[in-house]
Amino acid sequence: MKLRVIIFLLLQLIFELSTCSRLRVISGSTLELPCLSFQSAIAGVDITWSFNGDAIDPNKKSSSSVRVIKDGLFLSISPVTPANEGSYVCLAKDDNTEMIRTHNITVDASHFITIKTDDGERIKLNLEDEKKRLEQLFPLDQDQSILLTQVVKEDAGLYHCDSPEGTKLATLYIIVKDAPTLPSHSCEGFTSAWEECQDENSRTAGLVLQESMTEFSLKLFTYLRQIYPSTNLLFSPVSISSVLTHLLLGARNDTRRALERAVCVPNDFHCLHFQMKRLREKLSSSLQMASQIYYNPQMNLSESFTNQSIQFYDSEPTKLLETSEESAQMINTWVANKTQNKITQLVDSVSPNAQLILLNAVSFSGQWKSKFHLKPKKRHFTKLNGDLVMVPALYHETYILPMMYSVNLKAEVARFALTGDSSLYILLPRSSKASDLQQMEEKMTDTAVRQMIEQLEAAASQYTEVTLPQITLDVKPDMNILIKKLGLTSLFEGANLCGLYAEEELVLDEARHRAFLSLTEQGVEAGAVTSMSFSRTSPTFSALRPFVMLLWSDQANVPLFIGRVTDPSKKE
């Protein structure tokens, strides 16, 4: 009887699934198209997908946003772009039947900008046509801010930011006046050295840096998770902070204040660079950190900046070489040396116009205080879209650690002690759903994270059955967008770096950051540019779904690396 019922349902669905649906989606969103109205595979059925008449290869492992998933039952498009507009057809057939489902997709821009001319006509601005002067400031984000350069009088008028449906989101009237005659570049009054730290033994100054570093770290995490909402993520806040504070050594006036706000330190915190030096000394047992400056041989760097760079950052500025290839090789050799070959290539080439390159490299190596089994086991990791991926997993049936459920973060958290006075904190959201991960990440403020760490430090350790995925992350977040998010757009336009170089204005060409982390049975390695018998009633901690991790220095009380794992089978 069961067989007859199943056959009847299948025959009935043959006609129902020969349907066509029309969908309007927003550019940048994620879309999953179902082939059938039920989500379980059918034995013996062959499923194929096509787009505008061309077959989609289910085994293609390229950077394309279109992927066949879940044995062909769904087609994933992430992120959706205008190029994805068209007709998607799913054909499911066996020896006797065929089932066809068509999805016609129309892609709308998330928002667009219009200008209202003097005669009242509304004209949509085209970023593609105007890209020499007009660009979207944060192209990977929902923020639709635009940057208009080389402004002329014809640009005056009323600008609207409208939704695709015509809803007015923002209005701005621009008045264009003749530019005043600007004085020639002058560093008069801005060439003195950074002020001396009057109280090098101040305990308060050390606490200020700790709090500032944590606030800066979580601010970076907020920006990066907005730019990369669902992928693996890794960065070293201590490395990025070191680059910006090193630059701050030569910044003056408005540029100095902007950099101080960006790294979350008080204005005129004269002991900042001394405290950064002390921080590097505290971290030396587990984290090797090095800074370097390369500059155009035609430049005459400030003597005071050079001396203070050596004093506080152990970095003597070095001249770039004659050719781009030689300079790139010199930089990559330095990076490989300072990260113990964890990162061997940071740059492919150096622009002939490059004036100044600031680098910071960090390398971390820590062993588990309680060891895992030497042979990793294979386990299934559940990704955000529900797919399962088989990965090597670290396992111990009676691992000793403190763990708890954080009500504030809505996450299960555990602390893994490492050698070198460091800890790895893993934060597990309530489920593998993207909404639960997003909710947890939104609650990760500097205050909430510090409170979590204090609670785990006070919690008693217990025997726990632990499973962690074995991972290797090598991530290169977009530093140019991040610098703009930090309110430092002026660095790309001409900043006051008179304390570094007084003869001409310096303009930032590009910024780069690369972070590496490996989680193995031996311990944690990271780099950036980090006999008793027990019953089976012990608690469990299984990180086999998306999670966030913090590599924390217990001695310096600052975060070294922050990362997110959504797919341990991928490095990026």
C-alpha atoms as one frame of an Amber mdcrd trajectory, in Angstrom:
protein
   0.000   0.000   0.000   2.844   2.403   0.820   4.356   1.865  -2.602   1.079
   2.744  -4.325   0.758   5.933  -2.287   4.294   7.047  -3.129   3.817   6.375
  -6.830   0.563   8.289  -6.801   2.179  11.305  -5.189   5.021  11.276  -7.672
   2.673  11.057 -10.625   0.640  13.902  -9.240   3.733  16.054  -8.713   4.875
  15.586 -12.308   2.327  18.146 -13.398   2.674  20.454 -10.427   6.429  20.856
 -10.885   6.250  21.949 -14.485   5.900  25.505 -13.218   7.503  28.888 -13.611
   8.211  31.386 -10.840   9.250  35.025 -11.137  11.479  36.565  -8.480  12.845
  40.073  -7.923  15.947  40.120  -5.742  18.329  42.797  -4.490  21.923  42.851
  -5.685  24.297  41.572  -2.989  21.756  39.207  -1.382  21.890  35.399  -1.127
  19.402  33.240  -3.035  18.646  29.504  -3.000  16.428  28.187  -5.797  14.633
  24.861  -5.141  14.317  22.290  -7.891  11.402  20.442  -6.293   8.694  21.453
  -3.858  10.003  18.869  -1.407  13.597  18.774  -0.146  14.576  15.124  -0.074
  16.498  13.341  -2.790  14.672  10.800  -4.963  16.511   7.603  -5.812  17.322
   7.236  -9.493  16.430  10.798 -10.484  18.945  12.781 -12.539  18.896  16.539
 -11.801  20.441  19.173 -14.086  20.401  22.975 -13.966  20.801  25.511 -16.776
  21.037  29.292 -16.998  19.683  31.060 -20.085  19.966  27.781 -21.981  23.548
  26.951 -20.907  24.154  23.956 -18.643  25.554  24.648 -15.151  28.413  22.329
 -14.207  27.683  20.974 -10.681  31.357  20.060 -10.162  32.792  23.456 -11.045
  34.893  24.761  -8.158  35.587  28.276  -9.433  35.011  31.671  -7.852  31.568
  31.838  -9.497  28.722  32.871  -7.234  26.445  30.151  -8.701  26.748  26.666
  -7.137  24.704  23.467  -7.302  24.217  22.186  -3.730  22.472  19.422  -1.790
  22.695  16.794  -4.552  21.188  19.179  -7.084  18.041  19.931  -5.101  19.038
  23.602  -4.771  20.961  26.202  -6.731  22.817  28.724  -4.556  23.600  32.247
  -5.803  25.716  34.298  -3.406  26.183  37.161  -3.788  23.536  38.028  -6.382
  24.799  40.448  -9.068  23.180  41.935 -12.205  24.998  39.231 -14.206  22.774
  36.629 -12.499  19.596  38.053 -14.049  17.852  35.595 -16.352  16.116  32.209
 -16.532  17.186  29.229 -14.389  15.720  25.833 -15.329  15.896  22.664 -13.253
  15.208  19.367 -15.043  14.653  16.255 -12.916  14.081  13.021 -14.789  14.262
   9.273 -14.561  13.471   6.577 -17.089   9.749   7.395 -17.223   9.113  10.950
 -16.039  10.400  14.508 -16.316   9.855  17.374 -13.907  10.748  20.947 -14.924
  10.894  24.052 -12.783  11.814  27.494 -14.101  12.857  30.548 -12.081  12.980
  33.905 -13.856  15.177  36.265 -11.836  15.176  40.062 -12.011  18.007  41.796
 -10.098  17.534  45.249  -8.564  20.328  47.404  -7.194  20.032  47.728  -3.416
  19.897  51.524  -3.775  20.766  54.030  -6.477  21.629  57.715  -6.566  19.807
  60.325  -8.661  20.483  63.990  -9.329  17.750  66.567  -9.863  18.824  69.169
 -12.432  17.709  72.811 -12.508  14.804  72.113 -14.887  13.414  69.442 -12.564
  14.471  66.402 -14.615  15.671  63.432 -12.543  18.633  61.605 -14.029  20.020
  58.375 -12.578  23.771  58.528 -12.038  25.638  55.595 -13.531  28.616  54.543
 -11.444  30.041  52.609 -14.382  30.020  55.614 -16.730  31.211  58.027 -14.057
  33.753  55.798 -12.348  36.618  58.155 -13.135  35.058  60.723 -10.767  32.310
  58.844  -8.964  32.725  55.680  -6.905  30.825  53.788  -4.256  32.768  54.242
  -1.036  31.964  50.808   0.432  31.185  48.532  -2.568  31.073  45.339  -0.465
  28.745  46.799   2.151  25.068  47.772   2.401  26.264  51.346   2.944  25.616
  53.113  -0.366  27.749  56.215   0.265  29.445  57.618  -2.841  32.628  59.623
  -3.310  32.609  62.428  -5.885  36.037  63.784  -6.865  37.220  66.519  -9.225
  33.984  68.421  -8.560  32.902  70.978 -11.195  30.126  73.583 -11.144  27.837
  71.296 -13.183  27.768  68.890 -10.215  25.690  71.352  -8.177  22.111  70.285
  -7.547  19.772  68.153  -5.465  20.894  64.548  -4.973  18.531  61.772  -3.884
  19.247  58.260  -2.639  16.187  56.239  -3.670  15.200  52.618  -3.249  14.387
  50.624  -6.418  10.691  51.155  -5.591  11.149  54.937  -5.572  11.181  55.472
  -1.810  13.305  58.487  -0.886  15.985  57.454   1.597  18.110  60.595   1.776
  18.356  63.995   0.104  21.341  66.326  -0.115  21.747  69.681  -1.858  25.260
  70.419  -3.146  26.488  73.964  -3.784  29.699  74.296  -5.775  31.798  77.437
  -5.292  35.049  78.528  -6.838  37.945  77.028  -4.942  39.912  79.495  -2.826
  43.541  80.008  -3.580  45.286  77.537  -1.319  48.655  78.261   0.203  51.504
  76.064  -0.914  52.260  73.021   1.220  53.861  74.058   4.473  54.849  72.147
   7.578  55.744  75.226   9.561  55.014  74.575  13.230  54.451  70.820  12.718
  57.956  69.355  12.460  58.779  68.864  16.135  59.214  65.365  17.517  56.459
  63.468  19.352  56.137  64.655  22.954  58.024  62.776  25.657  56.213  60.440
  28.039  56.473  62.152  31.415  55.588  59.114  33.533  56.966  55.903  32.044
  56.046  53.907  35.155  52.400  54.946  35.117  50.121  51.937  35.635  47.180
  54.014  34.421  48.788  54.501  30.983  49.098  50.738  30.596  45.420  50.242
  31.448  44.443  52.959  28.967  46.246  51.083  26.180  44.629  47.770  27.178
  41.130  49.249  27.056  41.857  51.141  23.837  43.242  48.017  22.159  40.164
  45.964  23.077  37.788  48.700  21.908  39.735  49.061  18.646  39.761  45.283
  18.111  35.995  44.906  18.458  35.424  47.998  16.286  37.516  46.351  13.555
  35.537  43.132  13.994  32.259  45.043  13.594  33.409  46.614  10.323  34.886
  43.399   8.931  31.860  41.247   9.729  29.701  43.811   7.910  31.960  43.622
   4.868  32.266  39.814   5.042  28.976  38.611   6.642  29.283  34.859   6.093
  32.810  33.816   5.087  35.831  32.707   7.089  37.436  35.752   8.682  40.739
  36.407  10.426  42.730  39.494  11.371  45.286  40.624  13.931  44.135  43.831
  15.673  47.485  44.211  17.391  49.225  44.197  13.993  46.842  46.734  12.424
  47.015  48.929  15.519  50.821  48.878  15.433  50.888  50.083  11.817  48.510
  52.964  12.563  50.250  54.044  15.786  53.614  53.912  13.994  52.151  56.267
  11.377  50.687  58.391  14.179  54.243  59.060  15.335  54.618  61.385  12.335
  51.022  62.707  12.111  50.134  66.239  13.095  47.072  68.456  13.502  43.800
  67.022  12.016  45.512  63.860  10.771  46.824  63.149  14.263  43.378  63.589
  15.815  41.780  61.352  13.161  44.323  58.595  13.806  43.864  58.879  17.573
  40.090  58.453  17.133  40.642  55.517  14.778  42.809  53.554  17.243  40.567
  54.573  20.184  43.208  56.362  22.268  42.667  59.696  24.079  43.812  62.893
  22.403  47.414  63.812  23.242  48.123  60.450  24.890  51.840  61.229  24.969
  52.822  57.851  26.441  51.193  55.861  23.608  54.406  54.898  21.797  56.254
  54.040  25.013  53.333  51.800  26.020  53.324  50.152  22.561  57.003  49.328
  23.076  56.242  47.890  26.514  53.362  45.865  25.044  55.682  44.334  22.458
  58.081  43.356  25.260  55.263  41.743  27.265  54.149  39.693  24.279  57.643
  38.538  23.308  57.321  35.125  24.992  54.635  33.989  22.537  54.198  36.708
  19.897  56.990  38.075  17.770  56.042  41.509  16.426  58.118  43.643  14.080
  57.551  46.937  12.256  59.320  48.273   9.199  59.194  51.362   6.997  60.352
  51.451   3.393  60.633  54.811   1.634  61.591  56.345  -1.698  65.361  57.042
  -1.817  64.621  60.597  -2.983  62.874  61.423   0.285  64.586  62.910   3.323
  62.718  61.542   6.324  62.605  63.599   9.491  65.564  62.812  11.742  63.338
  62.948  14.838  60.875  60.496  13.277  63.688  58.119  12.312  65.147  58.210
  15.822  61.776  57.688  17.533  60.887  54.913  15.083  64.007  53.069  16.214
  63.377  53.917  19.873  59.719  52.845  20.117  59.205  50.375  17.242  62.706
  48.951  16.831  62.461  49.928  13.166  65.045  51.824  11.166  63.463  53.138
   7.937  64.911  51.449   4.845  65.197  52.799   1.308  63.338  51.041  -1.510
  65.526  49.497  -4.219  65.952  50.562  -7.830  63.356  48.275  -9.433  59.829
  47.208  -8.464  60.857  43.540  -8.508  63.823  44.092  -6.189  61.715  46.096
  -3.734  58.951  43.464  -3.711  61.483  40.698  -3.075  63.066  42.683  -0.236
  59.660  43.266   1.407  58.504  39.634   1.030  61.805  38.353   2.423  61.351
  40.576   5.491  57.744  39.401   5.961  58.711  35.709   5.653  61.529  36.158
   8.158  59.368  37.956  10.738  56.450  35.483  10.480  58.718  32.420  10.524
  57.680  31.622   6.931  53.982  31.413   7.794  53.441  34.289   5.329  55.935
  34.304   2.474  54.371  36.809   0.079  52.593  40.029   0.956  53.158  42.063
  -2.218  53.454  41.096  -5.887  54.994  44.386  -6.964  55.803  47.866  -5.698
  54.567  50.901  -7.601  57.372  53.048  -9.084  55.549  56.026  -7.508  55.544
  54.512  -4.025  56.807  57.015  -1.473  56.280  55.245   1.829  55.398  51.667
   2.847  54.617  50.816   6.474  54.616  47.165   7.520  53.953  45.215  10.689
  54.314  41.470  11.028  53.277  39.268  13.943  53.909  35.586  14.479  52.313
  33.523  17.245  53.022  29.962  18.320  51.360  28.348  21.323  50.986  24.760
  22.508  47.870  23.335  24.148  48.472  22.955  27.885  46.235  19.891  27.696
  47.045  17.875  24.581  44.585  16.440  22.068  44.866  12.962  20.570  47.646
  12.854  17.981  45.506  11.421  15.193  42.621  13.733  14.218  39.271  12.040
  13.571  36.939  12.795  10.664  33.760  14.647  11.604  30.939  16.485   9.810
  30.908  20.279  10.129  27.542  22.005   9.519  27.874  25.182   7.416  25.555
  28.209   7.506  23.513  26.962   4.528  22.985  23.571   6.155  25.508  21.707
   3.989  27.764  19.198   5.726  31.490  19.062   5.037  33.816  16.328   6.298
  36.870  17.736   8.121  39.654  16.429  10.372  38.705  17.105  13.988  40.681
  17.356  17.215  39.134  15.198  19.927  39.582  14.502  23.623  37.040  12.718
  25.784  38.209  14.308  29.086  39.710  17.693  28.259  40.098  19.994  31.282
  38.746  23.505  30.669  36.325  26.156  31.972  33.157  26.611  29.920  29.813
  28.358  30.358  26.767  29.728  28.586  26.933  33.518  28.208  23.463  35.032
  28.495  24.715  38.390  27.228  26.321  36.918  24.108  23.752  34.124  23.677
  26.619  31.716  23.119  28.373  28.743  24.624  31.968  29.746  25.344  35.076
  27.830  26.381  38.639  28.818  27.265  41.573  26.723  26.050  44.814  27.479
  27.887  47.965  27.842  25.766  51.625  28.135  26.593  53.131  31.608  26.639
  50.428  33.040  28.939  47.779  33.014  26.189  44.289  31.590  25.741  42.035
  30.632  22.859  38.377  31.513  23.435  35.781  29.827  21.230  32.256  31.251
  21.070  29.524  28.957  19.758  26.155  30.477  18.792  22.985  28.589  19.668
  22.759  26.884  16.263  24.369  26.789  12.829  21.840  29.311  11.475  23.235
  32.552  10.057  20.767  34.560  12.181  22.140  33.099  15.442  25.743  33.767
  14.372  24.828  37.333  13.419  23.012  37.907  16.721  26.022  36.687  18.710
  28.456  38.826  16.718  26.313  41.945  17.171  26.517  41.478  20.958  30.335
  41.206  20.941  31.178  44.648  22.288  34.445  45.328  24.101  32.555  45.431
  27.411  30.757  42.134  26.774  33.953  40.369  25.717  35.910  41.558  28.749
  33.065  40.470  31.010  33.044  37.035  29.363  36.793  36.663  29.892  36.536
  37.663  33.549  33.742  35.137  34.114  35.693  32.303  32.477  38.839  33.164
  34.427  36.813  32.822  37.629  35.023  29.621  36.521  36.199  26.212  37.696
  37.692  23.863  35.101  35.934  20.571  34.452  36.450  17.402  32.462  34.743
  17.930  29.109  34.374  15.933  25.915  35.795  18.323  23.300  35.669  18.269
  19.499  37.265  21.060  17.444  37.764  21.218  13.679  41.360  21.229  12.524
  41.700  24.453  10.543  44.170  26.544   8.588  43.138  30.110   7.774  45.039
  32.465   5.470  42.938  35.606   4.995  43.565  38.950   3.278  40.805  41.408
   4.257  40.447  44.602   2.218  42.436  47.146   4.220  41.610  50.059   1.908
  37.894  49.784   2.722  38.684  49.238   6.413  40.788  52.417   6.606  37.903
  54.406   5.110  35.529  52.809   7.644  37.877  53.974  10.404  37.393  57.572
   9.254  40.837  57.858   7.658  39.827  58.691   4.081  42.101  61.758   4.295
  45.128  59.432   4.148  44.248  58.711   0.504  43.821  62.412  -0.317  46.750
  64.111   1.423  47.455  63.920   5.135  49.475  66.058   7.519  52.486  63.810
   8.134  54.862  66.719   8.726  56.467  64.931  11.656  57.611  62.274   9.190
  58.367  64.214   5.993  58.111  67.985   5.662  58.858  68.707   2.004  55.669
  67.493   0.281  52.236  66.035   1.061  52.127  62.246   1.296  49.212  60.249
  -0.093  48.449  56.658   0.904  48.471  54.455  -2.191  47.186  51.221  -0.636
  47.181  49.233   2.587  47.403  45.477   3.059  46.873  42.999   5.852  47.269
  39.243   5.781  46.590  36.924   8.696  47.401  33.238   9.147  46.214  30.817
  11.827  46.535  27.063  12.164  44.663  24.980  14.731  46.319  21.544  15.044
  46.688  18.734  17.548  49.919  20.401  18.760  48.466  23.845  19.409  47.840
  27.184  17.710  50.156  28.796  15.199  49.291  32.187  13.836  50.844  34.961
  11.828  49.767  38.255  10.371  51.129  41.026   8.464  48.823  34.641  14.582
  45.480   7.153  33.558  41.976   7.660  35.000  38.567   6.479  33.953  35.559
   8.777  33.727  31.961   8.144  32.894  30.314   9.419  29.703  28.200  11.844
  31.736  30.829  14.612  31.371  29.716  17.783  29.561  30.540  18.237  25.880
  31.864  21.135  23.799  31.615  20.457  20.075  32.613  23.259  17.677  31.290
  21.514  14.565  29.239  24.492  13.411  30.171  28.140  12.668  31.953  29.856
  15.561  34.050  32.884  16.513  37.453  32.626  18.166  39.645  35.069  20.073
  43.343  34.490  20.619  44.046  36.464  23.787  47.218  37.414  25.634  46.579
  36.770  29.331  49.745  38.612  30.352  49.126  41.793  28.330  45.302  41.420
  28.558  44.733  42.304  24.885  43.390  40.383  21.850  46.029  39.138  19.394
  43.808  37.588  16.708  40.064  37.510  16.085  38.516  35.094  13.617  35.362
  33.455  12.412  35.093  29.915  10.997  32.120  29.128   8.750  33.818  26.503
   6.553  36.970  24.825   7.939  37.570  23.083   4.596  38.534  26.472   3.100
  41.546  28.591   4.006  39.869  31.907   3.124
